[in-house]
Amino acid sequence: MAEWQPAPNGAVRPDRSEETGTGEPGAPAPAVRPNFCARCGAPWDPSWTHCPLCAAGTATPPPLPPTAFGRPRERPIRSALSLYFTLLGFSVLGMILAVAGALSEVSADVFVSVAFCAVVLVWVLRGFRRIRPGLLCAGKLWWYPAGAGLACLTFAAAALAVRLLVSLGGQELNYSQSFLDAGYGWAGVILFVCVQPAVAEELAFRGVILSALRGILGLRDAVIVSALMFMVLHLAVLSFPHLLVIGLVLGYVRVRSGSLYPCMVLHFTHNLLVVLAEMKGL
């Protein structure tokens, strides 16, 4: 009976070395048309050179193979939850240090930002196979201006929510002024308010966490749950409504574009608009 082996192009083909004229196990197998993708199990089109579903990130990963004890060899959901609670722990620690006066507000923000980058880097390297499709796929070009356009909508929604909260007696936050007062300048503001969250948080939430959740929840529920986790991480109760909206939009862009980069553009643009509004005193 033929034994199944992965083909070099990511499909699956049978090993037909027994059917060669020599009958030797090591003899090269004849070219055989692949039947399905080895990664997601999608029916293989002969015109494909690679699976577009895997490249776009819309394929559901196949079940992980069991070990001798009947348990999966990998625990992506456990790893994703560990990442999330590690990040949440650093957020809480930064808040405690700032409230207790051990660090200034800016120093606590910088501490949390650096910790986020280090933690996310470790998890990305450990679970690179899970988020590789989103990093290797650039997505269609029009998703980048679309991401910037969606950022304008999320910023408008956030601005309206903040104005409503302020009118009800809430306190308006200014992310830029504390960094400027500490001497970081506008370059520091852009780095810590715009660049770092756009890269680190997207790798964490739309990369590691969403990729793990979709394997057990499906796409829609995974987007919703990851958006709720994104909302809670910021520890800003009054900002929860628009943070949830932003998380949902980012998850939608990740799923539809198949790439993490439009999500980073959207996240960066949204935060940049916040900084520009604060710069102009709006």
ZAMARGU-4260 file (C-alpha; in steps of 0.2 Angstrom, whole numbers, plus 5000, padded with zeros to 4 digits):
<rodrens>
0) 5000/5000/5000 | 5006/5017/4996 | 5012/5028/5011 | 5007/5046/5011 | 5021/5059/5012
5) 5021/5078/5011 | 5026/5085/4994 | 5039/5099/4992 | 5025/5112/4986 | 5015/5110/5002
10) 5003/5097/4995 | 5002/5079/4999 | 5006/5065/4987 | 5008/5046/4988 | 5025/5038/4989
15) 5025/5026/4974 | 5043/5021/4975 | 5036/5003/4976 | 5029/5005/4958 | 5045/5010/4950
20) 5054/4998/4939 | 5068/4995/4951 | 5056/4991/4966 | 5069/4999/4977 | 5062/5009/4992
25) 5074/5024/4989 | 5070/5025/4970 | 5063/5042/4965 | 5044/5043/4964 | 5035/5049/4948
30) 5027/5066/4948 | 5009/5064/4954 | 4996/5077/4955 | 4993/5083/4973 | 4975/5080/4980
35) 4974/5092/4994 | 4984/5105/5004 | 4995/5097/5018 | 4992/5111/5030 | 4973/5115/5029
40) 4966/5100/5019 | 4958/5111/5005 | 4955/5102/4988 | 4970/5106/4977 | 4968/5115/4961
45) 4981/5109/4948 | 4985/5127/4943 | 4990/5132/4961 | 5009/5133/4966 | 5004/5136/4984
50) 4988/5136/4994 | 4979/5153/4993 | 4969/5149/5008 | 4984/5146/5019 | 4992/5162/5012
55) 4977/5172/5015 | 4975/5165/5033 | 4957/5160/5029 | 4960/5142/5031 | 4956/5133/5047
60) 4971/5123/5053 | 4969/5104/5053 | 4968/5095/5070 | 4985/5093/5078 | 4992/5075/5078
65) 4991/5066/5095 | 5005/5060/5105 | 5006/5042/5112 | 4996/5049/5127 | 4982/5055/5116
70) 4986/5074/5119 | 4991/5087/5106 | 5010/5090/5104 | 5007/5109/5103 | 4996/5120/5114
75) 4993/5135/5104 | 4978/5141/5114 | 4988/5139/5130 | 5002/5149/5123 | 4991/5163/5117
80) 4983/5164/5134 | 4999/5164/5143 | 5005/5178/5132 | 4989/5188/5135 | 4990/5186/5154
85) 5008/5191/5154 | 5005/5207/5145 | 4990/5210/5156 | 5001/5207/5171 | 5014/5220/5165
90) 5000/5233/5162 | 4993/5230/5180 | 5011/5231/5186 | 5014/5248/5177 | 4998/5255/5184
95) 5003/5250/5202 | 5020/5257/5200 | 5013/5274/5194 | 5000/5275/5207 | 5012/5270/5221
100) 5024/5284/5215 | 5038/5271/5212 | 5039/5277/5194 | 5032/5293/5185 | 5018/5290/5173
105) 5029/5292/5158 | 5042/5280/5166 | 5029/5267/5169 | 5022/5269/5151 | 5040/5266/5144
110) 5043/5251/5156 | 5027/5243/5150 | 5031/5247/5132 | 5048/5239/5133 | 5041/5224/5142
115) 5028/5222/5129 | 5040/5222/5115 | 5052/5209/5124 | 5037/5197/5128 | 5029/5198/5111
120) 5046/5195/5102 | 5048/5179/5113 | 5031/5173/5109 | 5032/5177/5090 | 5049/5167/5089
125) 5041/5152/5099 | 5025/5151/5088 | 5031/5158/5072 | 5023/5144/5062 | 5006/5150/5068
130) 5007/5168/5063 | 5019/5165/5048 | 5004/5166/5035 | 5000/5184/5041 | 5018/5190/5040
135) 5023/5182/5023 | 5007/5188/5015 | 5007/5206/5011 | 4989/5206/5006 | 4982/5216/4991
140) 4989/5234/4989 | 4972/5243/4992 | 4970/5236/5009 | 4984/5249/5015 | 4974/5265/5010
145) 4958/5256/5016 | 4967/5253/5033 | 4971/5271/5034 | 4953/5276/5029 | 4946/5264/5042
150) 4957/5272/5055 | 4949/5289/5051 | 4932/5281/5055 | 4938/5273/5071 | 4946/5290/5077
155) 4930/5299/5073 | 4921/5286/5084 | 4933/5287/5098 | 4933/5306/5098 | 4914/5307/5099
160) 4915/5294/5113 | 4928/5304/5123 | 4918/5321/5120 | 4903/5312/5127 | 4912/5306/5142
165) 4920/5323/5146 | 4902/5331/5145 | 4896/5318/5158 | 4911/5323/5169 | 4924/5311/5164
170) 4942/5316/5163 | 4950/5318/5146 | 4967/5310/5143 | 4982/5318/5135 | 4994/5304/5129
175) 5007/5317/5122 | 5009/5330/5135 | 5016/5318/5148 | 5030/5312/5136 | 5033/5330/5131
180) 5035/5336/5149 | 5047/5322/5152 | 5058/5328/5138 | 5055/5314/5125 | 5050/5326/5111
185) 5038/5322/5097 | 5049/5308/5091 | 5047/5299/5108 | 5028/5302/5107 | 5027/5294/5089
190) 5038/5280/5095 | 5029/5275/5111 | 5011/5280/5106 | 5010/5276/5088 | 5024/5264/5082
195) 5026/5252/5097 | 5007/5248/5099 | 5005/5246/5081 | 5018/5233/5079 | 5019/5224/5096
200) 5000/5224/5099 | 4996/5218/5082 | 5008/5204/5082 | 5001/5199/5099 | 4982/5201/5096
205) 4980/5199/5077 | 4995/5187/5076 | 4997/5175/5090 | 4981/5176/5100 | 4968/5177/5085
210) 4978/5163/5076 | 4976/5152/5091 | 4958/5157/5095 | 4952/5153/5077 | 4957/5135/5079
215) 4944/5132/5092 | 4931/5146/5090 | 4930/5149/5072 | 4933/5166/5063 | 4919/5177/5070
220) 4920/5172/5088 | 4939/5173/5088 | 4938/5191/5081 | 4926/5195/5095 | 4935/5187/5109
225) 4952/5194/5104 | 4944/5211/5103 | 4937/5210/5120 | 4954/5204/5126 | 4962/5219/5117
230) 4949/5231/5126 | 4953/5224/5143 | 4972/5225/5141 | 4971/5244/5141 | 4964/5245/5158
235) 4954/5261/5154 | 4936/5257/5158 | 4929/5273/5151 | 4938/5269/5134 | 4931/5252/5133
240) 4917/5255/5120 | 4928/5263/5107 | 4943/5251/5111 | 4931/5236/5107 | 4926/5244/5091
245) 4944/5247/5086 | 4948/5229/5091 | 4933/5222/5080 | 4939/5233/5065 | 4957/5227/5067
250) 4951/5209/5068 | 4940/5211/5052 | 4955/5218/5042 | 4966/5204/5048 | 4954/5191/5042
255) 4949/5199/5026 | 4966/5205/5020 | 4975/5189/5026 | 4989/5200/5032 | 4995/5208/5048
260) 5003/5224/5039 | 4986/5233/5035 | 4982/5230/5053 | 4998/5239/5058 | 4994/5253/5046
265) 4977/5255/5053 | 4983/5255/5071 | 4997/5267/5068 | 4986/5279/5059 | 4973/5279/5072
270) 4985/5283/5086 | 4994/5296/5075 | 4977/5305/5072 | 4975/5305/5091 | 4993/5313/5093
275) 4989/5326/5079 | 4973/5331/5088 | 4982/5333/5104 | 4996/5343/5095 | 4982/5355/5088
280) 4973/5356/5104 | 4957/5348/5097
</rodrens>
